[in-house]
Each structure stands twice: as C-alpha cells, then as structure tokens.
Amino acid sequence: MIDKLMEKIKKTGAPVVVGLDPMLKYIPGQIQEKAFGEYGETLEGAGEAIWQYNKGIVDAVCDLIPAVKPQIAMYEQFGIEGLKAYCRTVDYCKEKGLVVIGDIKRGDIGSTSEAYAVGHLGRVRVGGSSFSGFGEDFATVNPYLGSDGVKPFIEVCKKEKKGIFVLVKTSNPSSGEFQDRLADGRPLYEWVGEKVAQWGEEAMGSAYSYVGAVVGATYPEMGAVLRRIMPRACILVPGYGAQGGTGRDLLPFFNEDGLGAIVNSSRGIIAAWQQEKYARFGPECYADASRQAVRDMINDIASALEGR
Amino acid sequence: MIDKLMEKIKKTGAPVVVGLDPMLKYIPGQIQEKAFGEYGETLEGAGEAIWQYNKGIVDAVCDLIPAVKPQIAMYEQFGIEGLKAYCRTVDYCKEKGLVVIGDIKRGDIGSTSEAYAVGHLGRVRVGGSSFSGFGEDFATVNPYLGSDGVKPFIEVCKKEKKGIFVLVKTSNPSSGEFQDRLADGRPLYEWVGEKVAQWGEEAMGSAYSYVGAVVGATYPEMGAVLRRIMPRACILVPGYGAQGGTGRDLLPFFNEDGLGAIVNSSRGIIAAWQQEKYARFGPECYADASRQAVRDMINDIASALEGR
C-alpha cells in the first residue's frame, strides 16, 4: 500500500491528503435540511448529512489527489450512526481509487493493539470465516505504550500489505509538553523517530517503509531533523493551512526525490466554501470550492518544492 | 461520578473493576453455537455471542463490584456490529448500577479530542437536540499530545460530572521504552503524573479528582512514587492477575484511607472457567466461575490491605 501511495503521489503530482473531518457547522444548509428532513434531527440524520457532504467532496476532488484521511473522532462523536457514515466514506473512497488513511490514533498493549489492527487494517476471524471491520489502508498509531503497542499493527501490515503512521511530533501547540522533553540529551520525539526507523526496517516497500510517521507542519526545524532520522519513513504532515503551516514550511519534510511526505489539509479544503477566498462558490457549490482549494494547495506545495 | 465510584468502592469493600475484554476463544461453546445458529458465523453473530457472554458475567458479579471496564478494541475489531455489542454492554452495566469505565485510550488535538469526549462522556448536538453516543462514565485517555489533547476531556467531565484516567505508566513490558526515559533527571511518567495532578486540581470531587491515572500493577515501586505525586488521583491499576501483579504489589497504589486505587482484572475473571483453579464450574457455569474469581480477588486485595 505504501508503494501504491507513492505511485499515486507521482501520478497526481500531489503529495496531498484531504482530511475528511466533518463538523455539522461545515455542512451547507441544503444538505443538512435534506438529511434532517428524511431522518429528523437525530444521530441518523447527522450521519446521513455527513455522508452526503463527504460524497460531494470526494466526487469533486478524487481525480486530483492520491489519498484521504478521515478523522474517526468526528464520526465517533455521533455513536454507531456516525461510525456507519465513517464506514460508508471509507468504502466509497476506496471505490474511487483513493488510498484511505484512517486517522484513528489507536494504541494499546499486546492483544488489544492486535484487535485494533485487525479491526482497521486486517480481517477478524469468526468461526471458519473472516471479515473486514473498517477496512482502511493506513492507520495512525500512538506510540506512548512502546514497541509492544506498535508491533501488532506492523504484523498486520506485513500480512495485509498495509501501513501505519506513528505519532512522532504532533502539530498542536502543547505537543512539546511531553514530546519535546529532553531525555538523555535528545528530545523524546527523536527517540520515537529512531524507533519508527527501526520498526520500519522490517517492513519495507520498494523505497519507503510500511511504517511512516506523523510530524506537524507547524514544526519545520524538527521536521528536518526527523527527516534525517527516518529516511525511509513517509511523513504524514498535518497542520498545513488552517493550523498555520505554509508551503515553504513543508520543504524539510521531503526527501531529495521530492517524495517522502504527504501533507494533510482538512478544514482548509472541506470547509473552503466558508472562507472569503472561495465565497464566490456559495454553499450550493461547496464541493467546487473544495476542488479549487485542493488545486491551490497543490500549486503552493509544487512552487515551494520547485523553488528549493 | 468519582464520588459515586468511591462510594461504591466503600459499600462493596471491593476496589475492583472487572475488565470486559471478550475474545471469542473465552466464550463457552454453548453461547457461540446459539449466536452463530441464529446469525451465522458473521460479525453480527460475533456481536451477539459477546453480548450474551458479557450479560452472563455482569449478572453474576454486579452485586460484588463497583465498576466494569470494557476494552473497546475487543469490540471494535468486529466493526459496527462489535460496537453495537459494546453499547449494549455499557447500557446494561449502567442499568445494573455499575460505574462504566470505557477503556478507549483516545487522545488527539483540540476539537478532535473534544469530539471523542463528547461522543463517549457527553452529549453531541444535532440541530436543536442532543444525544449520547456511547455514554460511558469514565474514559481512559492517552496523554502523548499534551494538555490541549487532554483538557477537552476535562471540560466535558466538569460539565457532565464524569471522569478520565490518563495513561501514566502502563502495565506492559515495553512501557518503559518512552515512559521511563529520564527527562531533566526524572522519568517521563513522573512528568505526566505531575500534569495529571495539576489538571485534576481544577476538577475535584469531594476527596478525589475527576482526573485519575492509569499505573500498571506490574510496576509497584513506580506506583509508590506516583501515589505521592498525584495524591488526589484515583489510580486505575491494570496488570493484576493474568499479567502477573499480586495483592501485595497493589499496596503502594492505595492511600492511607484504603482508597485511591481501583484494580482491574480482565482475563483472570471473565475467562476464569478456563483456568484449572475454576475448572470445576465447567463451561455451562462460566459466570459462576467468574463470580468465584471476583470473590477471590476481593479477598486477596483485602488481605494485603489489612496486612500492611
């Protein structure tokens, strides 16, 4: 799957992932009205609104990008009905040929991590049969519990040819509270980065490993260091756009081959129609606004990469 | 809810939580056969088997204990159908008067953590209405992302009078890989413990805080240090029983008042019927085996506490 992701990045010329992190306040009135008209102002209605909204965006941008990253929390908040919308979104994106990165940030110990890995990336056995639970291609994983929390994911990845992105240095303002703590002279995120490189060695695709990393666009200097520590890890870079990262900030995350990083934007794309810059599209054409925002993001990154 | 938990611990004399972490291999044949007979060897069949198995255990032990801790991964691996069994289990345990600790180990940034908090501990707004998604009383939270990943949970806890247990030092063998790293002369878990104490100050129940901590029974010396660092935090202690912790190992986790800790056992209780010690019950009476295992666990801890 990491090879497929890299191929698709090359083919589209877009090291870009669209974060499908729907909030009801982003969803245009006409979609909400239709969904609530059909199902009432219920969890089911919310699930339907989210799904229709996502579908519009996916249809509008799927030829431009290699991958999407649905944030499961935004669905999970609506309980089972929200998670049904998550599953429909994952399935639909895969139908459209997109690589699906489940932003699930799971992580536990031994058999529990294995259960998450099986449910999201693998197949679970029931008697003589086996089933896919959520069926994403990649998942994000929290490393706080150490190797025996991460390795069960890697085992499933090797079996299923799927991948993970391990949280190394997250994009949020207080990420440094623990991640930047100097341990034996080096910040913790570097120690986590070393482990990512080590875990990744045993699960290599043709040029990049099945084991990638999450490093926030908001910390480009740390990105440069981590790029060197984990040369074979694809870096998933959140924090571009709405969180403040710019095209120029992204350069340290890429390798010399112009690959090795994939940049996420969520709100900046999916709620583009609410920005002044794209207001001309209006709520009816929200998906076209998203398409234009994707084009602008691709150009911004391409210019920055050309200019280095 | 922390006050309710403490009251129930006092009333039952049992600082004990039963981990409802079902695996199909723990479930007696007669339950599996009935569920698969009705729904086939499907995800739905697995969900039904899990639910019936849980119900039997809950009915057998609910008068002895204050709380249960379903591990969501064990349900999530079966996709939506598994999560339906999780919801049924949560609802049923609450009906039975048990405090429900959702072992979800979620944690993300800002609005995303808020979505998890709302979905699991609060109510999500849909138009003019609000709904409970999963409805647990407590949730476990991963601190790797720092304060802005944890505080949204605390905000929801304050509003709903619910609580969290933050992962500080986990019970697994490789937990030390990152958690024990010496940062500015102190292991990382102590820094996390300091934060737990600080976060907890703003969300106090009558004697204990809404903000608790997870510290593994497998690390009693670290438990003693963390007990001092977080005097007002209830410590959720996994790792007793199947993972190797004994009654004596638990003493450092308790305060002088005999409170302040709640000890989890999962496999040791729910799969007791598969142990030689409880083999006399047989698969038909698996729930009675669980009841006996709970009694033995309560006695083991009480003896240890008396003997100090």
Interface residues (C-beta under 8 A of the other chain):
Chain A: D21 M23 L24 Q32 F36 E41 T42 L43 G45 A46 Q71 A73 M74 E76 Q77 F78 G79 I80 G82 L83 K84 C87 K105 R106 G107 D108 I109 G110 S111 T112 S113 A115 Y116 V118 G119 H120 V124 R125 V126 G127 G128 S129 F131 S132 G133 F134 N142 P143 Y144 L145 G146 S147 D148 G149 L167 T170 S171 N172 P173 S174 S175 G176 E177 F178 Q179 R181 L182 A183 D184 L188 W191 V192 K195
Chain B: D21 M23 L24 Q32 F36 E41 T42 L43 G45 A46 Q71 A73 M74 E76 Q77 F78 G79 I80 G82 L83 K84 C87 K105 R106 G107 D108 I109 G110 S111 T112 S113 A115 Y116 V118 G119 H120 V124 R125 V126 G127 G128 S129 F131 S132 G133 F134 N142 P143 Y144 L145 G146 S147 D148 G149 L167 T170 S171 N172 P173 S174 S175 G176 E177 F178 Q179 R181 L182 A183 D184 L188 W191 V192 K195
